[in-house]
Amino acid sequence: MIGQSKVNFSFLLGGMILFSTLFMPDISIHVSLPALQLVDFCMPFVIGILFLDRKTLKVEKYFLFLLLFAAYILFTIILNHRYSLINEYFEVYKILKFLVLILFFSHLDIPLLLKQLVKPFFILLVLVNIFHFYNVFNINYILETAYRGDLNIKYFGTDTLARPAGKRMVGMAGNPNTNALLFCFFAVYFIPLKFKAQNIIWFFTALLFTFLCQSRTAMLILIVLLIAILVLKLSDWKLKNWLVIIACFSSYFIAWMLSSSFFKYPIYSNSMFNGVAMGSNSAMGRLEVWKFLGKMILEKPIFGHGPNKNFFYENKIYSENEYILYTWRYGLVGLIAYLGVLIYPLILFYKQRKEWFYKTAILFTLIMLISALTNNPFTERHVFIIFTFSLACLFYYVRKNHVS
């Protein structure tokens, strides 16, 4: 009975962490400290469970790699004489949290967790985003204040002069790009690599809500994912599989129609195709920041400037490219380590490449790698936890596959 109770508690804890990631806002304790999430308050329980189950834990090379990366970040803090600043150590904590959560999730009953939670969570996420899109029950006021939607919600469906404009779905993520990435993960989960008719409607819905976020990065991701599926032969594309392609085009058309109020206003994502994207304020702003950070990278190219979170706060800049961010913070060594965090699990389990879970892991990793070109997915807490869970699933199924 004790063992069963422990299993039930672990399952509930895992479900609560995933629920809080998708649906609960950040918790601010002090202006000088990063915002916390429910998962941070759950970490003592997670560590306690892992300690009790320590004899059953398998130490993979990847876990040792993460420990080395955390130690290296600590080294850059000391090297840059920033050891007296508390918020610097949150970057060390983030890598350790990543490691602990992979261990924790990978020792849960993953098939049961996926079966019982993914579709209900997805349905709830869709409903909340529909309410947000049409401002049902004045939900956008809550998203603007409690969920830090700020200007993304304030100007939702309008331009800065309060004139009607195309809509970019923000959701509880507080940012349309982050919201789009979340739906991208669901789209990959539902994509029928082995054709299942019932999965098409789930896949179509995930695509529709991805496109409603009007994220150019997400559109690029989906294009690359489809190319990767074809080139890497991740699916046996028979005639009926072309329903996937039809779902992509039809969902984009419907999203275009809804976002533009039936084609009355131009939409953000279309700038990707009409040549406006590179001349937009957001693109030019990114290029200016990248040039600025690039010059500083040349000053400390090997070990970087350390986490130095205050530098970004004080200068009110956002890197919007995680490759540049990690190179600036930790130098070329840090960039290699960052790439290792994303890619090393795929290398580690290359022998499993014919299995469906490995194919899905490739697509999840591609989401991270592509989005990192114009966003900071590993830094964004929603995407961070979902990617952590996806890697935990990979470790679970690899271990199970070895046993069987």
C-alpha positions as CSV (number, residue, x, y, z in Angstrom):
1,M,0.0,0.0,0.0
2,I,2.9,2.4,0.8
3,G,4.5,1.7,-2.6
4,Q,1.2,2.3,-4.4
5,S,0.6,5.5,-2.5
6,K,4.0,6.7,-3.5
7,V,3.3,5.9,-7.1
8,N,-0.1,7.7,-7.0
9,F,1.5,10.8,-5.4
10,S,4.3,10.9,-8.0
11,F,1.7,10.7,-10.8
12,L,-0.4,13.4,-9.3
13,L,2.7,15.6,-8.7
14,G,3.8,15.1,-12.4
15,G,0.3,16.0,-13.6
16,M,0.2,19.1,-11.4
17,I,3.5,20.3,-12.7
18,L,2.3,19.9,-16.3
19,F,-1.0,21.6,-15.5
20,S,0.7,24.5,-13.8
21,T,3.0,25.0,-16.7
22,L,0.2,25.4,-19.2
23,F,-2.4,27.1,-17.1
24,M,-1.0,28.9,-14.1
25,P,0.7,32.3,-14.0
26,D,4.2,33.1,-12.6
27,I,4.6,33.9,-9.0
28,S,6.6,37.1,-8.2
29,I,8.2,37.2,-4.8
30,H,10.5,40.2,-5.2
31,V,11.4,42.6,-8.0
32,S,15.1,41.6,-7.7
33,L,14.4,37.9,-8.1
34,P,13.1,36.0,-11.2
35,A,9.5,35.0,-11.2
36,L,8.9,31.5,-9.8
37,Q,6.4,28.9,-10.9
38,L,4.5,26.2,-9.0
39,V,7.1,23.6,-10.3
40,D,9.8,25.4,-8.2
41,F,7.8,24.9,-5.0
42,C,7.3,21.2,-6.0
43,M,11.1,20.6,-6.4
44,P,11.7,19.5,-2.8
45,F,9.0,16.8,-3.2
46,V,10.4,15.8,-6.6
47,I,13.9,15.5,-5.1
48,G,12.5,13.5,-2.1
49,I,10.8,11.0,-4.5
50,L,14.0,10.6,-6.5
51,F,16.0,10.1,-3.3
52,L,13.6,7.3,-2.1
53,D,13.9,5.7,-5.6
54,R,17.7,6.3,-5.9
55,K,18.4,2.5,-6.3
56,T,16.2,2.3,-9.4
57,L,17.6,5.4,-11.1
58,K,19.8,4.8,-14.1
59,V,22.6,7.4,-14.5
60,E,22.9,8.3,-18.2
61,K,25.9,10.0,-19.8
62,Y,23.5,12.9,-20.6
63,F,22.9,13.5,-16.9
64,L,26.6,13.8,-16.2
65,F,26.9,16.2,-19.1
66,L,24.2,18.4,-17.6
67,L,26.0,18.4,-14.3
68,L,29.2,19.5,-16.0
69,F,27.3,22.3,-17.8
70,A,25.9,23.5,-14.5
71,A,29.4,23.5,-13.0
72,Y,30.7,25.4,-16.0
73,I,28.0,28.1,-15.6
74,L,29.1,28.4,-12.0
75,F,32.7,28.8,-13.2
76,T,31.7,31.7,-15.5
77,I,30.0,33.4,-12.6
78,I,33.2,33.2,-10.6
79,L,35.4,34.1,-13.5
80,N,33.4,37.3,-14.1
81,H,33.4,38.2,-10.4
82,R,29.6,38.1,-10.1
83,Y,29.4,35.5,-7.3
84,S,27.8,38.0,-4.9
85,L,24.6,38.4,-7.0
86,I,21.9,35.9,-6.1
87,N,20.0,36.0,-9.4
88,E,23.1,34.7,-11.3
89,Y,22.8,31.3,-9.6
90,F,19.3,30.9,-11.0
91,E,20.9,29.8,-14.3
92,V,22.8,27.1,-12.5
93,Y,19.5,26.1,-10.8
94,K,17.7,26.0,-14.2
95,I,20.1,23.3,-15.6
96,L,19.9,21.3,-12.4
97,K,16.0,21.6,-12.5
98,F,16.1,20.4,-16.1
99,L,18.1,17.3,-15.0
100,V,16.0,16.5,-12.0
101,L,12.7,16.9,-13.9
102,I,13.9,14.6,-16.7
103,L,14.8,12.0,-14.1
104,F,11.5,12.4,-12.3
105,F,9.2,12.3,-15.4
106,S,11.1,9.5,-17.0
107,H,10.3,7.2,-14.0
108,L,6.6,7.9,-14.1
109,D,4.1,5.8,-16.0
110,I,4.5,7.9,-19.2
111,P,1.9,6.0,-21.3
112,L,-0.7,6.5,-18.7
113,L,0.3,10.1,-18.2
114,L,0.0,10.8,-22.0
115,K,-3.3,8.9,-22.2
116,Q,-5.0,10.6,-19.3
117,L,-3.6,14.1,-19.5
118,V,-2.6,15.2,-23.0
119,K,-6.0,15.4,-24.7
120,P,-7.9,16.9,-21.7
121,F,-5.1,19.5,-21.2
122,F,-5.2,20.3,-25.0
123,I,-9.0,20.7,-25.0
124,L,-8.8,23.1,-22.0
125,L,-6.0,25.1,-23.6
126,V,-8.0,25.4,-26.8
127,L,-11.1,26.5,-24.8
128,V,-9.2,29.2,-22.9
129,N,-7.6,30.5,-26.2
130,I,-11.1,30.6,-27.8
131,F,-12.3,32.7,-24.8
132,H,-9.3,34.9,-25.2
133,F,-9.8,35.3,-29.0
134,Y,-13.4,36.5,-28.5
135,N,-12.8,38.0,-25.0
136,V,-15.5,35.9,-23.4
137,F,-16.3,36.8,-19.8
138,N,-13.7,39.6,-20.2
139,I,-10.9,37.1,-19.8
140,N,-8.4,39.3,-21.5
141,Y,-8.3,41.6,-18.5
142,I,-7.1,38.6,-16.4
143,L,-4.6,37.6,-19.1
144,E,-3.3,41.2,-19.3
145,T,-2.8,41.5,-15.5
146,A,-2.3,38.1,-13.9
147,Y,-0.6,36.4,-16.9
148,R,1.6,39.4,-17.9
149,G,0.0,39.7,-21.3
150,D,0.7,43.4,-21.1
151,L,0.8,45.2,-24.5
152,N,0.2,41.9,-26.4
153,I,-3.3,41.9,-24.7
154,K,-3.8,45.6,-24.6
155,Y,-3.4,45.9,-28.3
156,F,-5.0,42.5,-29.1
157,G,-7.0,43.0,-32.4
158,T,-5.9,46.6,-32.7
159,D,-2.9,48.6,-33.7
160,T,-1.1,51.1,-31.4
161,L,-3.6,53.8,-32.4
162,A,-6.5,51.5,-31.2
163,R,-7.7,51.0,-34.8
164,P,-9.0,47.5,-35.7
165,A,-6.3,45.1,-37.0
166,G,-5.5,41.5,-37.4
167,K,-5.5,39.3,-34.2
168,R,-2.5,37.4,-32.8
169,M,-3.6,34.9,-30.3
170,V,-1.6,35.3,-27.1
171,G,-3.2,32.9,-24.6
172,M,-1.9,32.3,-21.1
173,A,1.7,32.3,-22.4
174,G,1.6,36.1,-22.5
175,N,3.3,36.1,-25.9
176,P,2.0,35.0,-29.3
177,N,5.3,33.3,-30.2
178,T,5.4,31.3,-27.0
179,N,1.8,30.4,-27.4
180,A,2.5,29.2,-31.0
181,L,5.4,27.0,-29.8
182,L,3.1,25.3,-27.2
183,F,0.6,24.4,-30.0
184,C,3.5,23.3,-32.2
185,F,4.4,20.7,-29.5
186,F,0.8,19.5,-29.5
187,A,0.8,19.4,-33.4
188,V,3.9,17.2,-33.3
189,Y,2.4,14.9,-30.7
190,F,-0.8,14.5,-32.8
191,I,0.8,14.3,-36.2
192,P,0.0,10.8,-37.6
193,L,3.5,9.5,-38.6
194,K,1.7,6.2,-38.8
195,F,-1.7,7.1,-40.2
196,K,-4.6,7.2,-37.8
197,A,-7.7,8.9,-39.1
198,Q,-8.8,10.1,-35.6
199,N,-5.5,11.9,-35.2
200,I,-6.1,14.1,-38.2
201,I,-8.8,16.2,-36.3
202,W,-6.5,16.7,-33.3
203,F,-3.6,17.5,-35.6
204,F,-5.7,20.0,-37.6
205,T,-6.9,21.7,-34.4
206,A,-3.3,22.1,-33.1
207,L,-2.2,23.6,-36.4
208,L,-5.2,25.9,-36.5
209,F,-4.4,27.4,-33.1
210,T,-0.7,27.6,-34.0
211,F,-1.5,29.7,-37.0
212,L,-4.0,31.8,-35.0
213,C,-1.0,33.0,-33.0
214,Q,0.4,34.5,-36.2
215,S,4.0,33.6,-35.4
216,R,6.4,33.6,-38.4
217,T,8.8,31.5,-36.4
218,A,6.2,28.8,-35.9
219,M,5.3,28.8,-39.6
220,L,9.0,28.3,-40.4
221,I,9.1,25.5,-37.9
222,L,6.1,23.7,-39.4
223,I,7.6,24.0,-42.9
224,V,10.9,22.5,-41.7
225,L,9.2,19.8,-39.8
226,L,7.3,18.6,-42.9
227,I,10.5,18.7,-45.0
228,A,12.3,16.7,-42.2
229,I,9.5,14.1,-42.2
230,L,9.9,13.7,-45.9
231,V,13.7,13.8,-46.1
232,L,14.4,11.6,-43.1
233,K,11.5,9.3,-44.0
234,L,9.9,9.6,-40.6
235,S,6.6,8.5,-42.1
236,D,5.5,6.1,-44.8
237,W,3.8,8.8,-46.9
238,K,1.0,6.9,-48.7
239,L,-1.9,8.6,-50.5
240,K,-4.0,9.0,-47.4
241,N,-1.1,10.7,-45.6
242,W,-1.5,13.7,-47.8
243,L,-4.5,14.5,-45.6
244,V,-1.7,15.9,-43.4
245,I,-0.7,18.4,-46.1
246,I,-4.4,19.3,-46.7
247,A,-4.8,19.9,-43.0
248,C,-1.8,22.3,-43.0
249,F,-3.2,24.4,-45.9
250,S,-6.8,24.4,-44.8
251,S,-5.9,25.3,-41.2
252,Y,-3.8,28.2,-42.3
253,F,-6.6,29.5,-44.6
254,I,-9.1,29.3,-41.7
255,A,-6.7,31.0,-39.3
256,W,-6.1,33.7,-41.9
257,M,-9.8,34.2,-42.3
258,L,-10.5,34.4,-38.5
259,S,-7.4,36.5,-37.6
260,S,-8.2,39.1,-40.4
261,S,-12.0,39.3,-39.5
262,F,-12.8,37.6,-42.8
263,F,-9.9,39.2,-44.8
264,K,-10.7,42.8,-43.7
265,Y,-7.3,43.4,-42.2
266,P,-3.7,42.3,-43.1
267,I,-2.3,39.6,-40.8
268,Y,1.2,39.5,-39.3
269,S,2.3,36.1,-40.6
270,N,1.7,37.0,-44.2
271,S,4.7,39.3,-44.0
272,M,6.8,36.2,-44.2
273,F,5.7,35.7,-47.8
274,N,5.4,39.2,-49.1
275,G,8.9,40.4,-48.2
276,V,7.8,42.8,-45.5
277,A,9.3,40.7,-42.7
278,M,12.9,41.7,-43.0
279,G,12.0,45.4,-43.1
280,S,9.7,45.3,-40.1
281,N,10.5,47.0,-36.9
282,S,10.8,43.7,-35.0
283,A,13.3,42.4,-37.5
284,M,15.4,45.6,-37.5
285,G,15.3,45.7,-33.7
286,R,16.6,42.2,-33.4
287,L,19.4,42.9,-35.9
288,E,20.5,45.9,-33.9
289,V,20.5,43.9,-30.6
290,W,22.4,41.1,-32.3
291,K,25.1,43.4,-33.6
292,F,25.4,45.0,-30.1
293,L,25.8,41.6,-28.4
294,G,28.0,40.3,-31.2
295,K,30.6,43.0,-30.5
296,M,30.6,42.1,-26.8
297,I,31.0,38.4,-27.6
298,L,34.3,39.3,-29.4
299,E,35.5,40.8,-26.1
300,K,35.1,37.5,-24.3
301,P,34.7,34.8,-27.0
302,I,35.7,31.7,-25.0
303,F,34.1,31.9,-21.6
304,G,31.7,34.8,-22.1
305,H,30.3,37.3,-19.6
306,G,28.5,34.9,-17.3
307,P,24.7,34.9,-16.9
308,N,24.8,38.6,-16.1
309,K,21.0,38.9,-16.0
310,N,21.1,42.5,-14.7
311,F,22.8,43.6,-18.0
312,F,19.7,42.8,-19.9
313,Y,17.4,44.3,-17.3
314,E,19.4,47.5,-17.0
315,N,19.7,48.0,-20.8
316,K,16.1,46.9,-21.4
317,I,17.1,44.5,-24.2
318,Y,16.1,41.0,-25.1
319,S,18.4,38.8,-27.1
320,E,15.7,37.0,-29.1
321,N,18.2,34.5,-30.3
322,E,19.2,31.8,-27.9
323,Y,22.4,30.9,-29.8
324,I,23.7,34.5,-29.4
325,L,22.4,34.6,-25.8
326,Y,24.4,31.5,-24.7
327,T,27.5,32.6,-26.6
328,W,27.3,36.0,-25.0
329,R,26.8,34.5,-21.5
330,Y,29.2,31.5,-21.7
331,G,31.3,31.9,-24.8
332,L,31.9,29.3,-27.5
333,V,32.2,26.6,-24.8
334,G,28.7,27.6,-23.6
335,L,27.3,27.6,-27.2
336,I,28.6,24.0,-27.7
337,A,27.1,23.0,-24.4
338,Y,23.8,24.5,-25.2
339,L,23.7,22.6,-28.5
340,G,24.6,19.5,-26.6
341,V,21.7,20.0,-24.3
342,L,19.3,19.9,-27.3
343,I,21.1,17.4,-29.6
344,Y,23.1,15.0,-27.4
345,P,20.1,12.8,-26.3
346,L,19.4,12.1,-30.0
347,I,23.1,11.1,-30.5
348,L,23.0,9.0,-27.3
349,F,20.0,7.0,-28.5
350,Y,20.7,7.0,-32.3
351,K,20.3,3.2,-32.3
352,Q,16.6,3.7,-31.6
353,R,16.1,5.9,-34.7
354,K,13.5,3.5,-36.2
355,E,11.3,3.8,-33.2
356,W,8.4,6.2,-33.2
357,F,9.4,7.9,-29.9
358,Y,12.9,8.7,-31.4
359,K,11.2,10.2,-34.5
360,T,9.0,12.4,-32.3
361,A,12.0,13.4,-30.3
362,I,13.7,14.6,-33.5
363,L,10.7,16.8,-34.3
364,F,10.5,18.2,-30.8
365,T,14.2,19.1,-30.9
366,L,13.8,20.8,-34.3
367,I,11.1,23.0,-32.7
368,M,13.7,24.1,-30.2
369,L,16.6,24.5,-32.7
370,I,14.5,26.6,-35.1
371,S,12.7,28.7,-32.6
372,A,16.1,29.6,-31.0
373,L,16.9,31.6,-34.1
374,T,14.4,34.4,-33.2
375,N,13.3,33.5,-29.7
376,N,14.6,32.1,-26.4
377,P,12.7,28.8,-26.1
378,F,14.9,27.2,-23.4
379,T,14.6,30.4,-21.3
380,E,10.9,30.5,-21.6
381,R,9.4,28.5,-18.8
382,H,6.4,27.0,-20.7
383,V,8.5,25.7,-23.5
384,F,11.3,24.7,-21.1
385,I,9.0,22.3,-19.1
386,I,7.3,20.9,-22.2
387,F,10.6,20.1,-23.8
388,T,11.9,18.6,-20.5
389,F,8.9,16.3,-20.5
390,S,9.4,15.3,-24.1
391,L,13.0,14.3,-23.4
392,A,11.8,12.4,-20.3
393,C,9.4,10.5,-22.6
394,L,12.4,9.6,-24.8
395,F,14.4,8.3,-21.9
396,Y,11.4,6.3,-20.6
397,Y,10.7,4.6,-23.9
398,V,14.4,3.9,-24.6
399,R,14.7,2.2,-21.2
400,K,11.4,0.3,-21.7
401,N,12.6,-0.8,-25.2
402,H,15.9,-2.1,-23.8
403,V,14.0,-4.1,-21.2
404,S,11.6,-5.7,-23.7
